[in-house]
Structure formats: C-alpha cells, structure tokens
Amino acid sequence: MAGHSAEPGFCAPGYEAVQLVMSDGGEVKTVAVRVPSPGQLAVIDTLRFVIGEETFLPVVDGVDDDAFARATSAKLEEIFGFGLTRNLGQRRDFYGETWEFGDNWGHVGFGGARQNNTILVSLSGAGCLAAREGWESRLFGFLTTQAKRPVITRVDLAHDDFEGRHTVDQLDQMHTDGLFTNAYTVPDCQHAGNWKFPNGKGRTLYVGTRKSGKMFRGYEKGKEQGDAMSPWVRLECELGNKSMLIPFDVLVDPSAYFMGAYPKAFAHLSLTVQPERMEIKRRKATIDVDASIAMVNRQVGKYIGVLVDLLGVEEAIAKLRNKHGHWPERLKVPDYKLADTPLHKQERVRSFNEYQFGPSDYSGALEAAV
C-alpha cells in the first residue's frame, strides 16, 4: 500500500500472526488482522478517509476551494448517491472549511494546510444506511485506482443481534474470561449506563482504547433508541489508524476484519448472519415512531386531547402540524433518494473580482466621462 513498507511479521505462541508496516514518517504500525468469515456477519457503520487534493486536479474548472468542493461532491454522489449539500461555515478536524455530506449524514473537510493538503470525508452510521447499495465496492475501486494518497483513518464494523442472544452481561463476562485478550495484555474495560440497577435506558461495555487503534463497544441498541423492553444488542469494533494500518479490503470484506479484531470473542458468531440494512432501518423506524408517540403523549398529550374535543380532529391537526412540512430528525429515514440537491448540481454563483464591475455597479458614468 502506498506510503507504507512491509516488515516481517511475528507470532506469539497460541496467537495469530501480526504483520508490521512502516509509514513514510518512520512510524511502525500493525496491520488490521483479517480472519475469513463464512458469510456476512458485519457491516460498516462509520467510515472516515482522506485523499490528496491533487486527486481532482485533472477535473477541476478552477483553482479555488469551491472548484475542489464541486469536484469532490460529484465523485461522492457517484459513489454514495449523495454529495455535498451546504457549507457549514465552521472549522472541524483542523480543516478550514467543512461541508455537510448528504442530509447530515457526515461531513467533508477542505483547506487542510496543516493536514498535508488533504480532503477529509467522514460518513456516519446513518450515512452508511442511506448510501446507494454497492457503495463499498465503488469506493474501493476509487481509492485503489483513482485517489491520490488515500488513507482510511477510521472504520466501525457492526453486528446487530436483534434477539439479544448475547447480552452485555455475557459480553462483560467474556472480557473477564480473557476472550477479548489477543496478546498478553488484558485490554482496558469500562462500563456506561446503570449496570447495578438497569433502568431500560441502555448499557454499554467498552473494551480497549482508541489510542491502541482498536476498541470494542457492546451496547443495548434498542434501549438506547428508546425502547426499554428491546432485546436488540449491537457489537461494534472501531479500528483507527493511529497505530494501525487499515487495508482497503475492509470495504469489501468487513466481516473478515470484524472477526479478526477479536477472534476468540467472536468465534460464536461464525454461523450467524448480519441482518440486511433494510431490516435495520425498519427496526429503528419502529422504535422511533413508538418513542415519538410516547414523548408527544407525555409532553403535550393533555393539550391535544382538549383541542381535539374543542375543534374536532381535522381542525386540530391542521392547526398543530408544522406549516412547512418539516420532519423531526428522529423520524427521517436515511435514504440517498431523499438527500438535498448536491453542490455540483446547484447553480453556481460567480462573484466579481476587484477589477470587474458587478451588474449593479455599472451606471454608464465612465462612458459619460469620456
């Protein structure tokens, strides 16, 4: 892979081989471990990657930041089904300019003089669900054949257990039993949520740290979304490039890298299958609708009941509903078809420079003075 040179691997007795690479900066990193999986048991839930600005030099129609943003937007829409939608007017991740990606499904950073003239693309979990099917293979092709200086800086791999066959308590015990220990050092373990007296709001088990380049999260996803009785548990592995090289193959075979992160802990998943994205959308939407109904009933249910009695159902709804037809963020279904018009398809507003007159500046006075 560009920017890295391979070093011989080593293997501690009883453990998988570890491959080392050296970056151009002289840093020694491990390569994310890949363990073949019999089927799809994990998907990409979050993704961040950077590419060199020079990637778009052959196609930009100018040298300004807007030209690079438009070229990036066009390529991202080709890959994901949605592009850049609006300038957020803020610095983020040390990039001078940040654009919204799709319908708040991530962000894209430009102007990275401190970031070695790169472009950052960050895709959230909702963005992964919203993207047009097959985006992983299209992105793999772009990063391996077209992009300049591409690097995956973070990828989250997730397995959804809708039936709760593996609870967070069992995952916690697996850590105690050493199943998350891939070498001699036992990884750190932390707990979030009410573990002593579970209250239906969800609990999370953290194993490992971001500093090590690998961290596991096991959490009660359904309860986190608002269903106190949901058995839905999500197992999630976050891989980062601080001390690890993340191969591009993770895009087309996420299950192998998910299994490779903690092979002893995930051995029992080898015969399971990751639910389809549509099923994940459906489950989340059902929980969101139920939770929204409960919230409205709890906060303004009395008012609605009185207004319906006074005005009737139709008139009460007409007066209460949002006049602009806006949907609450929680109830929006992530789908690339619903994204706003991307930047490169929006009408470009060209500004006048200091040597040009704007249309409103021209009055004929110069001609009169001649």
Secondary structure, 3 states (H helix, E strand, C coil): CCCEEEEEEECCCCCCCEEEEEECCCCEEEECCCCCCCCCCCEEEEEEEEEEHHHHCCCCCCCCHHHHHHHHHHHHHHHHCCCEEEECCCCECCECEEEEECCCCEEEEEEEHHHCCEEEEEECHHHHHHCCCCHHHHHHHHHHHCCCCCEEEEEEEEEEECCCCCCHHHHHHHHHCCCCCCCCCCCCEEEECCCCCCCCCCCEEEEEEHHHCEEEEEECHHHHHCCCCCCCEEEEEEEECCCEECCHHHHCCHHHHHHHHCCCCCHHHCCCCCCCHHHHHHHHHHHHHHHHHHHHHHHHHHHHHHHHHHHCHHHHHHHHCCCCCCCCHHHCCCCHHHCCCCHHHCCCCCCCCCCCCCCCCCCCHHHHHC
